[in-house]
Amino acid sequence: MGHQRLTMVPKTMKSCGDRDRMTANHETYLLMASAQNDMEDWVKTIRRVIWAPFGGGIFGQRLEDTVRYERRYGTHLAPTLVEQCADFIRQRGLKEEGLFRLPGQANLVKELQEAFDCGEKPLFDSNTDVHTVASLLKLYLRELPEPVIPYAKYDEFLSCAKLFTKEQESGMKELIKQVKTLPPVNFNLLKYICRFLDEVQSYSDINKMSVQNLGTVFGPNILRPKVENPVTIMEGTRTKVAVCFRGDPEGRILEQRNIELESEVMTLHEELDQERKKYTMVEIKMRNTERAREDAEKRNEMLQKEMEQFFSTFGDLTVETRRPDRSNTIWIQ
């Protein structure tokens, strides 16, 4: 069972760092849940409600709410956390092998997440691990209530990707059309991420993070269906497309980069066929096992009946038989 101690603090507190000034007069509550995951969800929700007015609670917060709050401090294409992580990686991590693929230090990622959620603005320095910052960025995108391209636009973008694989020119026109229909905050974040990832892949000979690898890592956080199943996952893999934004003076020129993944798709199809064959073999074995069990039960029933008949017959044979009546016997000499 999960449990968490919650302390009610005055409204004048501006960050979690002010907790050091708490006195014994503050009210403390003990929350308990049936599972640790439920408890963590409760704590996140409570933090979001408490610290959102002070710029906190951004993990799991709607993108438009985060942008609306940060506008009071200036105009940005992306939330401050995203820009801070990207700037740090630009300075120290573009040549780091396995960037965004290798995990960071889980405890530090959690500490940084809690700090940002409490409205603090922790700074990264030379001692900060690049993979930890990369993991923090992925975590923020993953916990957005909706992916960067909203669920409502999933089918349209998937259709664009399919069309692009058949007819690039028509696919490009439709893609530009759909991108322009995105809400401004989503458009700006998608533009920022794609520009940044384009920088990352330009060092792919060093960091080993090609467009394909980056698409695998970031794809689900940018475009995914609301309800995932094997069919939608396979469709998304078959029509994987990366969209990179390049800015002209007006910042509205789009450059489309198609990712050719035919060999990967063929490999996935082969793996899927192998899995289907394995599943079929398991299914056959299960049916054979069930049939064998039924046959064994029938044999046991037959054996039980034979044993009962045997003991019944054996019982009759054990009864003492009558001796022959010698008085009526005729002896022939």
Summary of the structure (lengths in Angstrom):
residues: 333
radius of gyration: 34.7
end to end distance: 102.3
largest distance: 141.7
contacts: 866
relative contact order: 0.08
helix: 62%
strand: 6%
